[in-house]
Amino acid sequence: MELNKQAMGELSNASYMRLTMAPGEHVLGVSPSFISKTYELKLTLADKQTQYVEFELPPFILGNVFSLGSSITPRTAEQGVAEMQGLKGVK
């Protein structure tokens, strides 16, 4: 997981990470493996805004080592809170 091209930590399956950012434009990036591309999402945040996003990684069909078909998608607050239930937080 990276924010504005700086490493922020690693996520495992069924986990989440909370990042605190200043208002303005940011780029969130996820690299599922060392040989896959970095999937990016541009965000513009207002002061004290909470934004939820989800990284979707398709199943490993035929050894999808390049993580083809992955995406980062914005979620509403209701979706984000509901989807985080039962997930493990990463510091």
C-alpha positions in Angstrom: 0.0 0.0 0.0 1.4 3.4 -0.9 0.2 7.0 -0.6 1.6 9.6 -3.0 4.3 7.1 -4.0 5.5 6.5 -0.4 5.1 3.0 1.2 2.6 2.9 4.0 2.6 -0.8 4.8 1.3 -4.2 3.6 -2.2 -5.5 3.6 -3.2 -9.2 3.7 -6.4 -10.7 2.6 -9.5 -9.5 4.6 -7.6 -6.6 6.3 -7.8 -2.8 6.2 -5.5 0.1 6.9 -6.5 3.6 8.2 -4.5 6.5 6.8 -4.8 10.1 7.9 -4.2 12.6 5.1 -4.3 16.4 4.7 -7.0 17.9 2.6 -6.2 18.0 -1.1 -5.2 15.6 -3.9 -3.6 12.2 -3.2 -2.8 9.0 -5.1 -3.5 5.7 -3.3 -1.6 2.7 -4.8 -1.7 -1.0 -4.3 0.7 -3.6 -5.7 -0.7 -7.1 -5.1 2.6 -8.8 -5.9 6.1 -7.8 -6.8 5.5 -8.6 -10.5 2.1 -7.0 -10.9 1.5 -3.4 -11.8 0.5 -0.8 -9.2 -3.2 -0.1 -9.2 -3.8 3.6 -8.4 -6.8 5.7 -7.4 -6.7 9.6 -7.4 -8.5 11.1 -4.4 -9.4 14.7 -3.6 -10.2 15.1 0.0 -12.0 17.9 1.8 -11.1 18.9 5.4 -12.1 16.2 7.9 -13.5 14.0 5.1 -13.6 10.2 5.6 -13.1 8.2 2.4 -13.4 4.4 2.1 -11.9 2.4 -0.7 -11.7 -1.3 -1.5 -9.1 -3.1 -3.4 -10.6 -6.0 -5.3 -8.4 -8.9 -6.4 -10.0 -11.5 -8.6 -9.5 -15.2 -7.7 -6.3 -16.8 -8.9 -7.7 -18.4 -12.0 -5.0 -20.3 -13.9 -2.3 -18.7 -11.7 -3.2 -15.0 -12.2 0.3 -13.9 -10.9 -0.1 -10.5 -12.5 -3.3 -9.8 -10.7 -5.1 -9.0 -13.9 -8.6 -7.5 -13.4 -7.8 -5.9 -10.0 -9.2 -2.5 -9.1 -9.4 0.1 -6.4 -13.0 1.4 -6.0 -14.4 4.2 -3.8 -17.1 3.1 -1.3 -19.8 5.1 0.5 -19.4 5.4 4.3 -22.2 2.9 4.7 -20.5 0.4 2.4 -17.1 1.0 4.0 -18.3 0.5 7.6 -20.3 -2.6 6.6 -17.5 -4.2 4.7 -14.9 -3.6 7.4 -16.9 -5.7 10.0 -14.8 -8.7 10.9 -11.7 -7.5 9.0 -8.3 -7.2 10.7 -6.8 -3.7 11.0 -3.2 -3.2 9.9 -1.1 -0.6 11.7 
